[in-house]
Amino acid sequence: MQRSTPQNDKVVIGIDVGTGSARAGVFDMTGKMLASAKHDITLYRDSAHFAEQSSNQIWEAVCYCVKQAVATSNISPQQVAGIGFDATCSLVVIGHDKQPISVSPSADPDRNIIVWMDHRATEQAERINQLKHPVLNYVGGKISPEMETPKILWLKENLPQSYEKAWQFFDLADFLTWKSTDSLARSTCTVTCKWTYLAHEKRWDTDYFHQIGLSELADEKFARIGQLIVEPGTPCGSGLTNDAAKQMGLLVGTPVASGMIDAHAGGIGTVGVNGDATANMAYVFGTSSCTMTTTKEPVFIPGVWGPYYSAMVPGMWLNEGGQSAAGAAIDQLLSLHPACISAKITAKEQGKPLPVYLADLVLEKTVSASQSVELAEKIHVVPEFLGNRAPFADPHARAVIAGLTMDNSLENLLSFYVAGVCGIGYGLRQIIEAQAKSGAAIENIVVSGGAGQHPLIRQLLADTCGVPVISTQASEPVLLGSAILGAVAGKICDNVAQAMDQFSEIDLTYYAEESYQTRHDLRFASFLQLQQCARELRG
């Protein structure tokens, strides 16, 4: 018999599936993480534009992480009030036998996920954009090859057997809730942000699917992409199934929340930190970056995705931008420098990732984090290695590096690094200014994500953007965001807004250093010139 557990003894579990790993965290009722676990997952890259994963492997990694986190936290399964999922906005294809169907030219059935960063569908996205369908008004005017309808169209045109045999097309977070509960419910977060569902009207647009060449999906009344759409935090089905509970080491029927995209979970875990979600831009700085701005009324911003209704905070509108490469852009930039190899060896000896090692060195060599911009000198970087996600929605944009010399020293690598971080900051400033021009101004940036944890990064973001940067007490805001959804599903909190207030707290605030604002203004102007020059050179 299941024993009753006092409310203050309850816990919630957040599960995050990123590009490189799955993680699970156990949280108490104050938002403190009691334990966590991580398991790497494989990313298949057969060419520059292709990125694939395995849903079977991801599910096994998720179950491992939950078991490990529960064991490490010394809590009992009876204490778990609810669990929540977040994941990358990747396309999962499942057949009628509930087994994976290959999305890969390799024909490997285990490779049944087209990862968010995969750009194979660029041609399909461009064809869709030429139609100028009204649905595109809610994705900033242009659909991205990172979104799901261009990817499904690519599948139909290039792997027609896989398309025809598909029983369900899932966003990864929705696949995880289905795998846990057998519920085919989709989250408003996933289908509104990446699939063109019109949440404010509670409908798919049949005409859009007919025009772009996916009429079958509409004719089937959207049975393969979602007929039951629910808000994040809504309980799915009857909770954990027998199989899922056994694999996770939890109780059958444990509430499972409708999930969300990983970046949006980071928003949930941070943006309500001071009680005013509309004043804060959530900035999730990981492999890529994502910006999320909450408004009470819809705001249309060219080149910025949205406005999406109830996609992050239920009942509010969301505009989403970001950078297709952020942490990954810094890694790529550093790899181009001759001093990178020896620096990597030293970083490994110290047990640090290379960017952290370099950030620590920069702070050692400067009086303050703000002063580090002086190291960049005349080096300027537009770090658009994977295109411009916002505010231009241009997948063909490319990186620019100016000011190179013959200097191969570690000191020059530090200059390279600081210039790259500043370039990320100027790209963020460009998004903030574009949003303000359209009527979605913000007062603070609330930062989360692994690449945004270092104090040097946070201060440089504040300086480059001229906006205060807030960090929260949660060491893992993305995990906390998915745990918050679990708290709502488990009836610990009445709604997402209440849970955000209960589980989040401010840690530190980084203010822009006024004495460096003129320097950053000049560097930002150079950033814009280089960006424009690159566009002109492309013709």
N, C-alpha and C positions, 0 to 999 in steps of 0.2 A: 504494500500500500504506500502511496506517495505521501510523505509527511508534509505538512504545511510549513512554510518558511516565512519568518517575519519580513516585512517590507524592506527594512534597512539591511537585511541579510541577503537580499536579492542581488543578482548580477545580470549584466547583459553582455552579449558577445558580438563584436563587430568583425566582419570578414572582408578583406580587401584583396582583389586580384588585380595586380598591376601588370606591366609589360613583362617584367622579369621574374616575378615571384608572387606567391600567395601568402597572405598573412592572416592571423587571427589574434584578437586581443580581448581579454576579459576585463570588464569595467565595473566598479562599484557605483553606488547611487549618487556619488559626487562627481563622477567623471574621471576618477583616478584609475589608471590602468594597473591591474594587479599582476598580469602576466601576458606574454605574447609569444607567438611562434611564427617561424617563417620557413617556407620551402620554395626553392627555385623551380621555375618552369622553363621549358625549352621554347626558343623562338627560332623558327626556320626562316632563313633568308637566302633563297636560291638566286635572287637577283636584287638589284637596288630598289625596285618598286614593289617587290613581293615580301610579305611578312605573314607567316602562318603559325598556328598553334594547335594543340590537341585538347579537346574538351574532356576526354577521359583522364588525361594527365592532370589537368587543372582540378577536376573533381577530386582525384586522389590526393592532390596537394592540399586542397581545402580541408578534407576530412582529417588528414594528418595534423594540420595546424590547429584545428579545433581541439582534437584529443590532447595534443601537447600543451596547449595553452591552459586547458582545464586542469590537467595533471599538475602543471607547474604552479598554478594559482591556489591549489589545495581547496578548491570549492567542490561541492557535490553537484551532480546533474540536476537535483531538485531545486537548487538555487537559481538556475538559469531561467530568467523571466521571459527572454526573447532573444532572437538573433537577427542580425541584419546583414545584407550583402551589398558591396559595391564592386564594380569591375570596370575595366576599360570598355569603351564603346566599340567592341569587336563583334563581327557577325559569325554566329554559330549555326551550322546546318545539320539537322537531325532527320533521319529517315523514318519510315513508318514502323520499322522494328525498334525504334527508339535508340538506334545506333548511329554513330557518326557517318556522314557522307563527305567524301573528299571535295575540297575546294581547290585542290592543288593540281597543276600540270603533272606532278609526280604520280598522281592517282593513289597516293597513300591515304586510306580511309581515316587514319588517325589524324591527318592534317585537315581538320574540318572547320577551322576558324580562320577567317580573314581578319587580321589584326587591324586595329584602328589606324595605325601608321602606314598601312599598305596603300599605295597610290596606283594600283593597277587599273583602277576605274576612272582615271583622269579624262580619257576620251569620252566615256559615258557621261561623266559629270558636265563636261563642256557641251555635249549635245542637249542635255536636259536644260542647261542654263540658256541656250539659244531659244528655247520655247517661251521663256519669260512667263511661265505659269504663275498665277496669283499666289499659289502655295509658297513660292520662293520668297515672297515678302516676309515670311516668318523664319527665314534662315539668312537674313541680311542681304537678300537679293540674289545670292549665288549659292548653289549647293556645292558641297565640298566632296572630293573623292574619298575623304575619310568617313563620309556618311553612308548609310546602309542601302538606300535605293540604287545609287550608281553601282555599288558592289554586287547587288542581286542582279542588276541588268547585265553586268560583266559576266556573271556566272551563266546566265541564260544564253548569252551570245558565244561564250567560249567553252563552257562545259555543260551543254544542254542536258545531258543525261543526269548530272547532279542536280540541276535545277528541277527537272521533271520528277525525280525520285524524292525530292525534299518533302518531308511531312511538316516540319516547322523551321522557320527562320527566326532565330532568337538574337536579341542583344545579349551579351555575355551575362550581365546581371540577371536578366530574366531567365536565361538558361539555368542559372544556379538556384533560383527560387523554384523553378519547375523540377529540377533534379531533387530538391529537398522535400517538395510537398506534392508533386504531381499536378500542381495548379498551372494552367496555361495563362494566368493573368500576366499582363504586361504593366510596367510602370509608366506613368505619365512622363517621368524623367527621360527614360530611354527612347520611347517612341515619339515624343514631341521634339526632343533635341536632335535625333539622328534619323528618324524615319518619316518625317513630314506629317505626323498626326497633329490635328488641330485641336488641342486640348480645350481651348476656350469655347469651341463649338462642339466638343465631344464627338468628333467624327474624323474618319479618313476622307480624303477627297478622291472620289472615284474617277473623275475626269483626269486628274493628274496621272494616275497609274495607266489609264488608257493612252494618254498622249505620249508617255515616255517609253511605252513598249512592254509594260508589265500588266496588261489587261487581265491576265489569268488571276492575279492576286485579288483584283477588284471583283471579278466575276464569281470568285469563290467566297465573296463577302468577307475577305481578309482573314480567313480561317488560318492561313499559314503565318500571318504576321501579327495577329492579335485582335480578338473580338471583345475580350474583357480587359478594359484599361482602368487601372486603379492608381491612386496617389501613393507616393512613397510613404512607407510606414504602415500601410494597410495590411492586416494579416492575410497570408496566402493560404488557401485551402483550409485543411484541418491541422496545420502545423507539420512537424517532421513526420515523414512516413516511417514504417518499421525499418526499411533498409537504410534510409538516411540516418535515422537515430542510432542504429547499430554501428554504422561506419564512423559516426562522429563521437560516439560514446555519450550521447545525450538521451533524454527521455522522448518516447513517442508522443507526438502532439505538442512539443515545445513550439511556441509561436514563432513564425518566420515572417519577417516584414517584406513587403514589396520593396525592391532595392533601387539603386540608382547608379549612375556613372561615377567612377572613382573621384574625378575632380569635383563633382557636385557634392559628394559625401564630405570632401574637404571643406567645401563651402558651408554645409550644414554644421560641421564641427567647429567652425570659426566665426562665421559672419554675424551671428547673433550675440557675440561676446559682450557688447556694451548695451544690449537691449534695443538697438536700432539697426536692423539689417539693411535698411535703405541707405544708410550713411556709409556703408562699408563695401568695398570691392574685395571679394575673396580672390586671392591670387595663389593658385596651387602650382608650385614651382618644382616640377619633377623632370622626367625625361623630356616631356614637352611641358608647356605651361598652359594654364587655363585661367581666364578672368571671368568672374561672375558678378553681375550687378543686379540688385533686386529693386524693383519699382512697384508702386501701387497701381499705376496705369501703364498700358503698353507704350513703349518707346521704340521707334523704328530707326535703326542706325545702319547706314550703308556699310557693308563689309563685316558687320558684327552679327553673329548668329542670334536669332530670336526676332521679336520678343516671344518667349515661350511662357505659356500659362501653367502654373502649378508644377513646373519642372524641377524646382528645388524646394522653395518654401511654399507649401500649399496655399492657394488663394492669392499669390503674388506673381508678378511677371519677372522674367529673367532674361537678361542679355548676356550672351556668352562669347568671349573672344579668346585670345591667347596666342601662343607661338608654337608652331608645329615642332620646332626643336628648341629646347631651352637647356636643361642639363645636358642633353645629348649634343647640343651645339657647342657647349663649352668643352666637352670631351673631344669632339671632332676638331675644334680649333687647336686644342693643346697637342693633339696627335700630329699636327702639321709642323710642330717646332722641333728642331734638332735636339734640344735639351730634354725633350719629353721622356726619352727612354731611361736616361740615368735618373731623372726625377721620380719616375715610376718605381724604380728599384728602391730608392731611398724611402719613398712613401710606404712601400710594402714592408720594408724593414721596421718602420715605425707603426705599422698596423693601421694605416690611414688610407682612404681613397685619395687619389692624386689631387683633386680639387681642394679637399680639406687640408692636405699638406701644404699646398700653395697658399691657401687663405691664411693659415697659421703663420707662414713665413712673411706674408705681406704685413700682418699685424705686428710682427716682431721688428720689421724694418721701418715702421711709420709711427708717428706720435699718436695718431688717431685713425680710425677706419676711414673717415672722410678724406684724410690727407692722401690716402692710397691712390686717388685719381691722378696725383702728380706722377706716379710711376708710369702711367700709360703714355705720358708725353704726347707724341704726335702719331701714335698708333690708333687707328679707328676701325671698328668692326661693325658690320651689319650682319648679324649671325643667322641669316635666313637660308640655312643649308637645305631645309625641306620645304621651302616656300614661305609665303606670308599668309598665316591663318587670318589675322585681323590687323588693321582695318581694310585690307585690300582684297582678301579672299583670293589670293593669287598663288596657286600651287607651283607656278613656273618661276617665281622669284628665287634668287640664289644669293649666297653669301658674298660679301665684299670685305676684303682686308686691305687697308691702306697704311702706308708708313713703314714698310718692311726695310730692314737693313741687312748687313752681313753678320750681325751680332748673334752668336749661337749660345750665349751664356744663360745660366740659370736666372740671372737678373732680368735678362730680356724675356725669358719665359714668364716671369712674374708680370712684366709689363703687358705681355700678350694676354695673360689671364685677366688682369684688371680691365683692360680694354674690352675683352669679351663680356665680362659681367656688366660693364657699363652699357655695352650694346644691347644686352638683354633688357636693361633698365630703360633705355631710350625707346625700345620697341613697346614696352609697357606704357611709357609716357604717351606715345603716339596713340595707343588705344584709349587711354584715359581722356586725352584731349578730343578725340573723335566722338567719344560718348558724351562729353560735356557739351559739345557743339550741338548735339541732337537732343539734349535735354535730360541726360542721365549723368549728372555730375555726382562725384563721390567726395567724401571727406577723409577717408582713411583706406589704407590697403591692409588687409588682414592676411598674413602670409602663412602658408603651410607647404608641405611637400619636402621630400628629402634634400633636394638641392637648395632649398631656402632656409636651412636650419642654422647656418653659420652666421655669427654676428656681423662679419664683414659684408656678407651678401645683403643682409637686411638693411644695414646702414647705407650701402651704395644704392639700393633700390629707393630708399627715402630721398637720397641726394639727387639721383638722376631724374626722379619723377617730381620732386618738390612736394611730396605728400607724406604725412606720417605713416610709418609702417608698424603695425601691431602684431606681436606674436602672442599666442595663447599658452596657458599652462599645460595643455595637453601635449605630451611628447609625440603623439601620433594622431593628429587631428582627423585624418582620413578614416582611420579605424574607429575613432570616436564618433564620426558622423554616421557610419553604418551601425554602430552600437546604439546611437540615438534612435534610429529607425526601429531597432529591435525593442527599445524601451516603449515606443508607441504601440507596436504590435502586441507587446506583452502587457499593455494597460498600466505600465508604470507611470506614464504621462498621458494626458488627454490628447495632445496633438504635438506636431513637430516643433512649433514655435515655443511651447512650454518646455519641451525637452531641451531645445537649444539653450534656453535661459538657465535651466537647471544644471546642465552638464558642462558649460563652457565658462572660462574665466580668463581675463587678461593677465599676461605675464609681464611683457616689456613693451614699451613704445619707443620707436626710433624716429627722431625728428630730423628733417633736412637741415644740414649745416649751412647757414646763410652765407658764410664767407666763401663757399665754393659754388654758389648758385650761378654766378656769371660764367665760370669755367664750364659748368655743365650745360648752360644755355648755348654756349658756343659749340660745344661738342655735339649737342643735340642737332644744331643747325647743320653741322658737318655730316651727321648720320642721315639726315633727310636728303642732303645733296647727293651723297653716295648712293642712297637707295634709288633716287630718281635717275641718276646716271646709269645705274645697272639696268633699270627698266628701258631706258632709251637705247642702250647698247643691244638689248635683246630685240629691239625693233617693235 
